[in-house]
Amino acid sequence: MAERPALSTAPELVLQTETGSLVMTPGRDYHVGRDPLSDIFLDDARVSWHHAVLHPEAGRWVLHDDDSTNGTYTEGHRVQDRYVGSGSVIRFGNPADGPCVVLVSPPEPEPVPERPSEVSMPALTGTFRQPTTVRPLPARSVRIGRAADNDLVVDDLTVSRRHAELRFAPGAGYEIADVGSHNGTFLNGRRVTSAPLAPGDIVGIGHSAFCLVGDQLQEYVDTGEVSLDVQDLTVVVDRGRKTLLEQVSFPVGAKCLLAVVGPSGAGKSTLLGALTGQRPADHGTVLYDGRDLYHDYAELRQRIGLVPQDDILHSQLTVRSALGYAAELRFPQDAARDERRTRVDEVVRELGLDQRAAQPVHSLSGGQRKRVSVALELLTKPSLLFLDEPTSGLDPGMDRSVMHMLRGLADDGRTVIVVTHSVLSLDVCDRLLVLAPGGRIAYYGPPREALPYFGFEEWPEAFESFERDRERDWAGDYRLSVQYRRYVSDAGVQPHRPREGPVIMTPPSPPRSWGAQLGTLVRRYTAALSADRTFLAIMIALPFVMGAMARALAGSELTRETAMNALLILCVGGVLTGAANAVRELVKERVIYQRERAVGLPRSAYLMSKVVVLGTVTILQAVVLTLVALLGVDLNAPGGEGVLMPPLVEITIAVALLAFTAMMLGLLISALVRKEEVTMPLLVLLAIVQVVFCGALLPLDGVPGLNQLSWLVPSRWAFGAMAGTLDLARIVPGDLTGDPLFAHDTGTWLLDIGMLLVLSLLFGLLVARLLRRHEPAVMRR
């Protein structure tokens, strides 16, 4: 149907349905259909997706059937175009019992009630349109929390059992006070400990918002049916020399499934970062149901789910175990195990994973793994769900299955935005956003209108045109189109809100204490390692193999012929044991770390979990390595004594600290590289460097450059400590063993051991610094 000019002389009417009413003003058209984004949404199979249109014309309202399958009826007759007015009864899909709407004249206007002042137009939002509950304000304190004995119970697992208090002071009014909650209490989007309340202020607790209105406390619950208004997003890099997104604006309605497509380099991932707050736009605004997402990010981030392209799960764990650990990390510390388990069971059933819950994640198909990743994000009941290339690498059947799953999630009351290269299942989406190179909008609207708009029959032709016509102003052409007026400029839910000043986003706080987070991470990492049989076999075998080699060289006694080689093998074994354990651990979990860091996981807790688990394993391996190599061997120490302790104990300490320091160096390499494949060659290089610079092959003392460089090599200090224990210069006289770091005295031995500890700390600090590079921008402190 062609667009007609809307004349303001048509009367204002109220359209009443079984579920509510809508005031129709003569400034625009009103679409009726089964599309959730329709102005009048009718959830009935007999109603077409786009069924009919009510539009003002010549001072009256015209009902136009939009080529529906089952027809539009007034007074029992099927109509194509018909004037309607107050008293008209319209049925859709069936003249007898089809969904019915009635048009009536509006009642006399009533005074507009007070609403939250932080939302510019509450009536146009899903959350603030109507209070969920209204309570009289008592002249006393009101306890708020998840526990049943609170005055105001909030049934939300992201809320602590004892969360906050609304306190009353005679003559001073009310104030909100946080009482040690884990996810925080927010006032107008900012986390507070205690603060006075003014009328219209929004107090955010979990998915609920509370507002003082007169002598009432109004509660608004975010049930998921929220809109998203994207206004003029622009992202520039290289100090403004390169634009990744340029003036991107579009509205996303509640329960909408939006697909974002475009050629490589069109800014799809950049847009995803801007919409989720991971990398805020340099200019422009994102309105989450009328609220500035960037300003209120610390509160609203709990309502945003993000599924990256790569799986965000430890593949060795079972589905239920992986979701259970994720629930521990994301829910408050006072959430009981049964509460978390119940929520895990709910999302498992919702995603159809009941039969797969006991399977290891790595044994699932690609589509099933993606369902598990989505299930992880659904734990906290997000209203906005973003997915980055969820069908990448899947066959067409799995592609279709995943997209239908997303369609179902949107129909259940969420806004779902999916970035994809696939165009196979765009028909299940409500809206399609096509980005042209340079991050500009080439099209936004229903998927079925996209190809006709571009003038092509197939998508490959459309993408080729982007490459071929690089000088074409795709965004300018779209702004002049009917689609832009219908689906962007006339469809915006919230008024334009230009940003004032730079973005200052408050990073989210962890929902649990540092110690609790560390405990969960340690248990999860231990479980993942224990389930990896290949890794376990290597961990067990390596110290025995290296220890056996060292023992073969040592024989029954360390002599001039055997001592140097035995200590060298112990150095190599310690380095390989520690570094091999850690060199892949950070790079292979990078996507998992990025996502968990975005929801508040402390960087230090994550790194410490690796140090605790891998350090324990590494030290045990080093002890086994040393005992296999030297237990029962005559170490030939001076008088059978070490520097401070028995010789075997001192050597074991040196090897254990060497292995631990090598493990930290392995973590450093893992944090430094971009791909897991390059870690093995670097491990070999690392072992060679340790052998060359340990002091057993080359004279290093007094050699400018080499001597200073060797200070950064852990094996240099470990070999020195072992040589000092045995007084190696006495057993193997020569220039090499005359190194001052090999001296058999307390000061030198403690220096060697101390330097291993210093290097471990240095490598740990560098790892923490490198981890920061891979975090969302808002989390980089």
C-alpha positions in Angstrom: 0.0 0.0 0.0 1.4 3.4 -1.0 2.0 6.0 1.7 -0.6 8.7 1.9 -0.3 12.1 3.5 -1.6 12.2 7.0 -4.0 15.2 7.5 -4.4 16.6 10.9 -8.2 17.2 10.5 -9.1 13.6 11.3 -10.5 13.1 14.8 -8.6 11.6 17.7 -9.9 8.1 18.5 -9.3 5.4 21.1 -8.8 1.9 19.7 -9.9 -0.7 22.3 -8.8 -4.4 22.2 -9.1 -7.3 24.6 -5.7 -6.5 26.1 -5.8 -2.7 26.3 -6.4 0.5 24.4 -4.5 2.9 22.1 -5.1 6.5 21.4 -4.9 7.2 17.6 -3.8 10.7 16.7 -4.1 11.9 13.2 -0.4 12.5 12.7 0.5 9.0 11.5 -0.6 5.6 10.2 -1.4 2.6 12.6 -0.4 -0.9 11.4 -2.3 -4.0 12.6 -0.9 -7.5 12.4 0.8 -10.4 14.1 4.2 -8.7 13.8 5.1 -7.8 17.4 6.3 -4.4 16.1 2.9 -3.5 14.8 1.1 -0.6 16.4 -1.8 -2.9 17.1 -0.4 -6.4 17.8 -2.9 -9.3 17.6 -1.5 -12.6 18.6 -3.8 -14.9 16.6 -2.9 -17.3 13.9 -5.7 -16.1 11.7 -4.2 -12.6 11.6 -1.6 -12.0 8.9 1.9 -10.7 9.9 1.0 -7.4 8.3 -2.8 -7.4 8.2 -4.3 -3.9 7.9 -3.6 -0.2 8.2 -5.6 2.6 9.8 -4.7 6.0 8.4 -6.1 9.5 8.4 -7.4 10.9 5.1 -9.6 13.8 4.2 -10.6 14.4 7.8 -11.6 10.9 8.5 -10.0 7.5 9.3 -9.6 4.9 6.6 -9.3 1.2 7.3 -7.2 -0.5 4.6 -6.8 -4.3 4.3 -3.1 -5.0 3.5 -3.7 -8.0 1.3 -4.3 -10.2 4.4 -5.0 -13.9 4.0 -8.2 -14.2 6.0 -9.6 -10.7 5.5 -10.7 -7.7 7.5 -14.4 -7.3 8.4 -16.8 -4.6 9.5 -20.5 -5.2 10.1 -20.0 -8.8 9.0 -18.6 -7.9 5.6 -15.1 -8.2 4.2 -13.7 -4.9 3.3 -10.7 -3.6 1.4 -11.0 0.2 2.1 -13.6 1.6 4.4 -14.1 4.8 6.4 -14.4 4.1 10.1 -15.1 6.2 13.1 -16.3 6.2 16.7 -18.5 3.2 17.3 -16.9 1.1 14.5 -16.3 -2.6 15.3 -13.6 -4.3 13.3 -12.7 -8.0 13.2 -9.6 -9.5 11.7 -9.3 -13.0 10.2 -12.9 -14.1 10.8 -16.2 -12.1 10.7 -17.7 -14.0 13.7 -15.0 -14.6 16.2 -11.8 -13.1 14.9 -9.9 -10.7 17.1 -12.0 -7.6 17.6 -11.2 -3.9 18.0 -13.6 -1.1 18.8 -13.1 2.6 18.0 -14.5 5.1 20.4 -14.2 8.8 21.1 -11.6 9.6 23.8 -12.8 10.6 27.2 -12.1 14.0 28.8 -8.4 14.3 29.6 -7.4 13.6 33.1 -4.4 15.1 35.0 -1.2 13.5 34.0 0.2 11.5 37.0 3.7 12.1 38.2 6.2 9.7 36.7 9.9 9.1 37.0 11.8 12.2 36.1 14.8 10.4 34.7 12.7 9.0 31.8 11.6 11.7 29.3 8.5 9.9 28.1 7.5 7.1 30.4 4.3 6.3 28.6 6.3 5.3 25.6 8.4 2.7 27.5 7.6 -0.9 28.4 8.8 -0.6 32.0 7.5 2.8 33.1 4.2 2.9 31.2 2.3 1.6 34.2 3.4 0.8 37.7 3.6 -2.9 38.6 2.5 -2.2 42.2 1.6 0.9 44.2 2.1 1.0 47.9 1.3 3.8 50.5 4.5 5.3 52.0 4.7 4.5 55.7 6.3 6.9 58.1 9.0 4.3 59.0 11.8 2.4 57.4 11.0 -0.1 54.7 13.3 -3.1 54.3 13.8 -4.3 50.7 15.3 -7.6 49.6 14.8 -11.1 48.3 14.0 -12.8 51.6 10.4 -13.3 52.5 10.6 -11.4 55.8 11.4 -8.1 54.1 8.7 -5.4 54.1 9.1 -5.2 50.3 10.0 -8.6 48.7 11.7 -8.5 45.3 11.6 -11.9 43.8 14.8 -11.6 41.7 17.9 -13.7 42.1 20.1 -10.7 41.3 18.8 -9.0 44.5 20.4 -9.8 47.8 18.4 -11.3 50.7 18.9 -8.1 52.6 19.4 -5.5 49.9 18.4 -2.0 50.9 16.2 0.2 53.2 13.9 3.1 52.4 14.4 5.2 55.6 12.1 7.9 56.8 13.2 10.8 59.0 10.5 13.3 60.2 11.1 16.6 58.6 13.8 15.3 56.3 11.8 13.0 54.1 13.1 9.7 52.7 16.5 8.3 51.9 17.6 5.1 50.3 20.4 3.1 52.0 22.2 0.1 50.7 22.7 -2.5 53.4 25.6 -4.5 52.0 24.0 -5.8 48.8 26.2 -7.5 46.3 24.9 -6.1 43.0 24.3 -2.6 44.5 21.5 -0.1 44.9 21.2 2.6 42.3 19.8 6.1 42.3 19.1 7.5 38.9 21.6 5.0 37.4 24.5 5.6 39.9 25.4 3.2 42.7 24.9 4.7 46.1 25.5 3.7 49.7 22.9 6.2 51.0 21.2 9.2 49.5 18.2 11.4 49.9 15.2 10.9 47.6 13.4 13.5 45.6 10.0 13.0 43.8 10.6 11.3 40.5 14.0 9.8 41.4 14.5 6.2 40.2 15.8 3.7 42.8 17.1 0.6 40.9 17.3 -2.7 42.7 17.8 -5.7 40.4 15.2 -5.7 37.6 12.9 -3.4 39.6 12.7 0.4 39.8 11.1 2.3 42.7 9.8 5.9 42.5 8.3 8.2 45.1 5.1 9.8 43.8 3.2 11.9 46.3 2.4 9.6 49.3 3.0 6.4 47.3 5.9 4.2 46.4 5.5 3.0 42.8 7.3 -0.1 41.6 8.2 -0.7 38.0 9.5 -4.2 37.0 11.5 -4.7 33.8 9.8 -7.8 32.5 11.8 -7.9 29.3 9.5 -6.0 26.9 11.8 -3.0 26.4 12.6 -0.8 23.5 16.0 0.3 22.3 16.5 3.7 20.6 19.8 4.2 18.9 20.5 7.8 18.1 23.4 9.1 16.0 26.0 6.6 17.1 29.5 7.5 15.8 32.7 5.7 16.5 36.1 7.1 15.4 39.6 5.8 15.9 43.2 6.9 15.1 42.5 10.3 16.7 39.5 10.9 14.5 41.2 10.0 11.2 39.1 6.8 10.7 35.3 6.4 11.1 34.0 3.0 12.0 30.3 4.0 12.6 28.8 7.2 11.2 25.5 8.7 12.5 23.7 5.3 13.0 20.1 5.7 14.2 17.3 3.2 14.4 14.5 2.1 16.8 14.1 -1.4 18.0 10.7 -2.3 19.5 9.9 -4.7 22.3 9.9 -8.4 21.5 11.8 -7.7 18.2 14.3 -9.9 16.5 16.7 -7.7 14.6 19.4 -9.0 12.3 22.5 -6.9 11.4 24.2 -7.8 8.2 26.8 -6.1 5.9 30.1 -6.8 4.2 33.3 -7.2 6.1 34.5 -3.9 7.5 31.0 -2.4 7.7 31.2 -1.9 11.4 29.0 -4.7 12.7 31.2 -5.7 15.6 31.8 -2.0 16.4 28.0 -1.5 16.5 27.7 -4.5 18.8 30.3 -3.0 21.2 28.5 0.4 21.2 25.0 -1.1 21.9 26.2 -3.3 24.7 28.4 -0.7 26.4 31.5 -2.8 25.8 33.0 -0.1 23.7 30.8 3.1 24.0 30.3 5.2 21.0 32.3 8.5 20.8 29.1 10.4 19.9 25.4 9.6 20.1 23.0 8.0 22.6 21.6 4.5 23.3 18.3 4.7 25.1 17.3 1.5 27.0 13.6 1.8 27.4 13.9 5.6 27.7 17.0 5.5 29.9 20.5 6.5 28.8 22.4 3.2 28.7 25.8 4.7 29.0 24.9 6.9 32.0 23.1 4.1 33.8 25.4 1.3 32.6 26.4 0.1 36.1 22.7 -0.7 36.8 21.4 -1.8 33.4 24.3 -4.0 32.4 22.7 -6.9 34.4 19.8 -6.7 31.9 22.0 -7.1 28.8 23.2 -10.5 27.6 26.0 -11.0 25.1 26.8 -14.2 23.3 30.2 -13.8 21.5 31.0 -15.7 18.3 33.2 -18.2 20.1 31.8 -20.4 22.9 32.0 -18.9 26.4 32.2 -22.2 28.2 34.8 -24.6 29.4 34.3 -27.5 26.9 35.5 -30.2 29.4 32.6 -29.5 31.8 29.1 -30.9 31.5 26.3 -28.5 30.5 24.8 -28.4 33.9 28.2 -28.0 35.6 29.2 -25.1 33.3 25.9 -23.3 33.9 26.2 -24.0 37.7 29.6 -22.3 37.9 28.3 -19.4 35.8 25.4 -19.0 38.2 27.7 -18.9 41.1 29.8 -16.1 39.5 26.8 -14.0 38.5 24.3 -14.3 41.3 24.8 -12.7 44.8 26.8 -14.5 47.3 23.8 -15.2 49.5 21.9 -17.0 46.7 21.5 -20.6 48.0 22.6 -23.6 46.0 19.0 -24.7 45.5 18.0 -21.3 44.2 20.9 -21.3 41.6 20.1 -24.9 40.7 16.4 -24.1 40.1 17.4 -21.2 37.8 19.8 -23.4 35.9 17.0 -26.0 35.4 14.7 -23.3 34.1 17.0 -22.2 31.4 17.9 -25.8 30.5 14.2 -26.5 29.9 13.7 -23.3 28.1 16.4 -24.0 25.6 15.5 -27.6 25.2 18.7 -29.0 26.7 17.1 -31.4 29.2 18.5 -34.5 27.4 22.0 -32.9 27.1 22.5 -31.5 30.6 24.8 -34.3 31.7 27.0 -34.3 28.5 30.4 -32.6 28.3 30.1 -29.4 26.2 32.7 -30.6 23.7 30.5 -33.6 22.8 27.6 -31.4 21.6 26.9 -30.3 18.1 27.7 -26.7 17.0 24.0 -25.7 17.3 23.7 -27.3 20.7 26.8 -25.6 22.0 25.4 -22.2 20.9 22.2 -23.0 22.8 24.3 -23.6 25.9 26.1 -20.3 25.4 22.6 -18.6 25.2 21.4 -20.5 28.2 24.4 -19.1 30.2 23.3 -15.5 29.3 19.7 -16.2 30.1 20.5 -17.1 33.7 20.1 -13.4 34.8 17.0 -12.9 32.7 18.3 -10.2 30.4 15.8 -8.1 28.5 18.3 -7.4 25.7 20.1 -10.3 24.2 22.9 -9.7 21.7 24.6 -12.4 19.6 27.7 -12.1 17.5 27.7 -14.5 14.5 25.8 -17.3 16.3 25.5 -19.4 13.1 29.1 -19.1 12.0 30.4 -22.5 10.9 27.0 -24.2 11.1 25.4 -26.0 8.2 22.1 -24.6 6.8 19.9 -26.8 8.9 21.7 -25.8 12.1 21.6 -22.2 10.9 17.9 -22.3 10.6 17.5 -24.0 13.9 19.5 -21.4 15.8 17.6 -18.5 14.2 14.2 -20.1 15.0 15.5 -20.5 18.6 16.2 -16.7 18.6 12.7 -16.1 17.2 11.2 -18.0 20.1 13.3 -16.0 22.6 12.0 -12.8 21.2 8.4 -14.0 21.2 8.8 -14.9 24.9 9.4 -11.2 25.8 13.0 -10.2 24.9 14.6 -7.9 22.4 17.1 -9.9 20.4 19.8 -8.4 18.2 22.0 -10.8 16.1 25.0 -9.8 14.0 25.4 -12.3 11.2 27.0 -13.0 7.8 24.2 -15.6 7.0 21.2 -14.4 5.0 19.5 -17.9 5.0 17.0 -17.2 7.7 16.4 -13.4 7.6 12.7 -14.1 7.0 12.2 -15.1 10.7 13.4 -11.6 11.8 11.2 -8.6 12.4 13.7 -6.0 11.3 16.9 -6.0 9.3 19.7 -3.5 9.5 22.1 -3.4 6.6 25.4 -1.6 7.2 27.5 -0.3 4.2 31.3 0.1 4.3 32.2 2.9 6.6 29.6 2.0 9.2 26.6 3.8 7.6 23.0 2.5 7.4 22.1 1.3 3.9 18.8 -0.1 4.9 16.6 -0.6 8.0 13.2 -2.2 7.9 11.4 -5.5 7.4 13.6 -8.1 5.7 11.1 -8.8 3.0 11.5 -5.2 1.7 15.3 -5.1 1.7 16.1 -6.7 -1.7 13.4 -4.9 -3.6 14.7 -1.7 -2.0 18.2 -2.4 -3.3 16.8 -3.6 -6.7 18.3 -7.1 -6.5 16.9 -10.6 -6.4 19.8 -12.2 -4.4 21.9 -11.1 -1.5 25.3 -11.8 -3.1 24.4 -9.2 -5.7 23.6 -6.6 -3.0 26.9 -7.2 -1.2 28.8 -7.0 -4.5 27.3 -3.7 -5.1 28.7 -2.4 -1.9 32.2 -3.2 -3.1 31.5 -2.0 -6.7 29.9 1.3 -5.8 32.2 2.5 -3.0 31.6 6.1 -3.9 27.8 5.8 -3.6 26.2 7.6 -0.6 24.2 4.6 0.6 23.1 6.3 3.8 22.0 9.5 2.0 19.9 7.4 -0.4 18.3 5.6 2.5 17.4 8.9 4.3 15.5 10.0 1.3 13.5 6.8 1.1 10.0 5.9 2.2 11.4 3.1 4.4 13.5 5.6 6.4 10.4 7.7 7.1 8.3 4.7 8.0 10.7 2.6 10.0 13.1 5.2 11.5 12.0 8.8 11.6 8.3 8.1 12.3 8.9 4.9 14.3 11.2 6.3 17.0 9.8 5.5 20.5 11.7 8.1 22.5 12.5 11.8 21.6 16.0 12.6 20.5 18.4 13.1 23.4 21.8 14.5 22.3 24.7 13.6 24.5 26.0 16.3 26.7 29.7 16.0 27.4 31.9 12.9 27.2 30.8 9.4 28.2 31.7 8.7 31.9 30.6 5.1 32.5 30.8 3.4 35.9 32.1 -0.1 35.7 29.9 -2.8 37.3 30.9 -4.2 40.6 31.3 -7.9 41.2 28.2 -9.6 42.6 30.3 -11.6 45.1 33.3 -10.9 47.3 36.8 -11.4 45.9 37.4 -14.5 48.0 34.1 -16.1 46.9 34.9 -15.4 43.3 38.3 -16.8 43.7 36.9 -20.0 45.3 34.4 -20.5 42.5 37.1 -20.0 39.8 39.5 -22.4 41.5 36.9 -25.1 41.8 35.8 -24.6 38.2 39.3 -24.6 36.8 40.2 -27.7 38.9 37.1 -29.5 37.5 38.0 -28.5 34.0 41.5 -29.7 34.3 40.4 -32.9 36.0 38.0 -33.7 33.1 40.8 -33.2 30.5 42.3 -36.7 30.4 45.0 -35.8 27.9 46.3 -33.0 30.0 46.2 -35.2 33.1 48.2 -37.9 31.4 50.8 -35.4 30.3 51.0 -33.7 33.8 51.5 -37.1 35.4 54.0 -38.5 32.9 56.2 -35.5 32.3 57.9 -35.3 35.8 58.5 -39.0 35.8 60.1 -39.0 32.3 62.3 -35.9 33.0 63.2 -37.3 36.4 64.2 -40.7 35.0 66.4 -38.9 32.4 68.1 -36.9 35.2 68.6 -40.0 37.3 70.2 -41.9 34.4 72.7 -39.1 34.0 73.3 -38.8 37.8 73.9 -42.5 38.4 74.4 -43.4 42.1 76.6 -40.3 42.9 77.1 -36.8 41.6 80.6 -36.7 40.3 82.7 -34.4 38.1 81.3 -36.3 35.0 77.6 -36.4 36.1 76.8 -33.4 38.3 76.6 -30.6 35.7 74.4 -32.7 33.3 72.1 -33.8 36.1 71.5 -30.3 37.3 71.0 -29.1 33.7 68.3 -31.7 33.1 66.6 -30.7 36.3 66.6 -27.1 35.1 65.1 -28.1 31.7 62.6 -30.4 33.4 61.5 -27.6 35.8 61.1 -25.1 32.9 59.2 -27.5 30.7 57.0 -28.6 33.5 55.9 -25.1 34.5 55.8 -23.4 31.1 53.9 -26.3 29.4 51.2 -26.2 32.0 50.5 -22.5 31.5 51.4 -21.4 28.0 48.0 -22.0 26.5 45.8 -21.3 29.5 45.0 -17.6 29.0 44.8 -17.4 25.2 42.4 -20.3 24.9 40.1 -18.8 27.5 40.3 -15.2 26.2 36.7 -15.0 25.1 35.4 -16.5 28.3 37.5 -14.0 30.3 36.3 -11.0 28.3 32.7 -11.9 28.9 33.1 -12.6 32.6 35.1 -9.5 33.1 32.2 -7.5 31.5 29.9 -8.8 34.2 32.1 -7.8 37.0 34.7 -10.6 37.5 37.8 -9.1 39.1 41.0 -9.4 37.0 43.1 -10.3 40.0 40.7 -13.1 41.1 40.9 -14.6 37.6 44.7 -14.5 37.5 45.0 -15.7 41.0 42.8 -18.7 40.2 45.3 -19.7 37.5 48.2 -19.2 39.9 46.7 -21.2 42.7 45.6 -24.2 40.6 48.5 -24.3 38.1 51.0 -23.4 40.8 49.9 -26.3 43.0 50.1 -28.7 40.1 53.5 -27.3 39.0 55.1 -27.5 42.4 53.9 -31.1 43.0 55.3 -32.0 39.6 58.6 -30.4 40.4 58.8 -32.3 43.7 58.1 -35.5 41.9 60.7 -34.7 39.3 63.4 -33.9 41.8 62.7 -37.0 44.0 62.7 -39.3 41.0 65.9 -37.8 39.9 67.9 -37.6 43.1 66.3 -39.6 45.9 68.9 -42.1 47.1 71.7 -40.5 45.0 74.9 -39.4 46.8 74.7 -35.6 46.2 78.3 -35.2 47.3 77.5 -31.9 49.2 80.2 -30.5 51.5 80.0 -32.6 54.6 76.7 -33.9 53.4 75.1 -30.5 54.3 73.5 -27.9 52.2 73.7 -24.1 52.8 70.7 -23.9 55.2 68.9 -27.3 54.9 69.6 -30.8 53.8 70.9 -30.8 50.2 67.9 -32.6 48.7 65.5 -30.2 50.3 67.3 -27.2 49.0 67.5 -28.6 45.4 63.8 -29.5 45.6 63.0 -25.9 46.6 65.1 -24.5 43.8 63.4 -26.8 41.2 60.0 -26.1 42.5 60.5 -22.3 42.4 62.0 -22.6 38.9 59.0 -24.5 37.7 56.6 -22.0 39.3 58.5 -19.0 37.8 58.5 -20.8 34.4 54.7 -21.2 34.8 54.4 -17.5 35.4 56.5 -16.9 32.3 54.2 -19.3 30.4 51.2 -17.2 31.5 53.0 -14.1 30.3 53.4 -15.7 26.8 49.8 -16.9 26.8 48.6 -13.3 27.6 50.9 -11.9 25.0 50.0 -14.0 21.9 46.8 -13.7 19.8 46.5 -17.3 18.7 46.8 -20.6 20.6 48.7 -22.1 17.7 51.9 -20.0 18.2 52.3 -21.1 21.9 54.1 -24.4 21.2 56.9 -22.9 19.0 57.4 -20.2 21.7 57.6 -23.0 24.4 60.4 -24.6 22.5 62.2 -21.3 22.1 61.7 -20.6 25.9 63.3 -24.0 26.8 66.3 -23.2 24.5 66.8 -19.8 26.1 66.7 -21.3 29.6 69.4 -23.9 28.6 71.7 -21.3 27.0 71.4 -18.8 29.8 71.4 -21.0 32.9 75.2 -20.8 33.2 75.9 -24.5 32.6 77.0 -24.1 29.0 78.4 -20.5 28.6 80.4 -18.3 30.9 78.1 -15.4 31.8 79.7 -13.7 34.7 81.6 -10.6 33.6 80.3 -10.8 30.0 78.7 -7.4 29.2 75.1 -7.7 27.9 74.8 -11.5 28.3 75.3 -11.3 32.1 72.6 -8.6 32.5 70.3 -10.4 30.1 70.6 -13.6 32.0 69.2 -11.9 35.1 65.7 -12.2 33.5 66.2 -15.9 32.9 64.7 -18.0 35.8 67.0 -21.0 35.1 70.1 -18.8 35.8 69.0 -18.3 39.4 67.7 -21.9 39.9 70.9 -23.4 38.6 72.9 -21.1 40.8 71.0 -22.1 43.9 71.5 -25.9 43.1 75.2 -25.3 42.3 75.6 -23.4 45.6 73.9 -26.2 47.6 76.4 -28.7 46.2 79.4 -26.3 46.0 79.7 -27.3 42.4 83.0 -25.5 42.0 84.5 -28.1 44.3 83.0 -31.1 42.4 83.6 -29.7 38.9 86.5 -27.1 39.0 86.7 -24.7 36.1 85.8 -21.3 34.8 82.1 -22.1 34.4 81.6 -23.2 38.0 83.6 -20.2 39.4 80.5 -18.0 38.8 79.8 -15.9 41.9 76.1 -17.0 41.8 77.2 -20.6 42.4 78.9 -19.8 45.8 78.2 -22.1 48.7 77.2 -19.5 51.2 73.9 -18.3 52.8 73.8 -14.8 51.1 74.3 -16.1 47.6 71.8 -19.0 48.0 69.1 -16.6 49.4 69.8 -14.2 46.5 69.3 -17.0 44.0 66.0 -18.1 45.6 64.8 -14.5 46.2 65.4 -13.6 42.5 63.1 -16.5 41.5 60.4 -15.0 43.7 61.0 -11.5 42.3 60.8 -12.8 38.7 57.5 -14.6 39.5 56.0 -11.4 40.9 57.3 -9.4 37.9 55.8 -11.8 35.4 52.6 -11.8 37.3 52.3 -8.0 37.2 53.0 -8.1 33.4 50.3 -10.7 32.9 47.8 -8.6 34.7 48.8 -5.6 32.6 48.4 -7.6 29.4 45.0 -9.0 30.5 43.8 -5.5 30.7 44.3 -5.1 26.9 41.6 -7.7 26.2 38.9 -6.3 28.5 35.9 -4.2 27.6 36.8 -0.6 27.6 34.5 0.2 30.6 36.5 -2.3 32.8 40.0 -0.9 32.1 40.9 0.9 35.2 
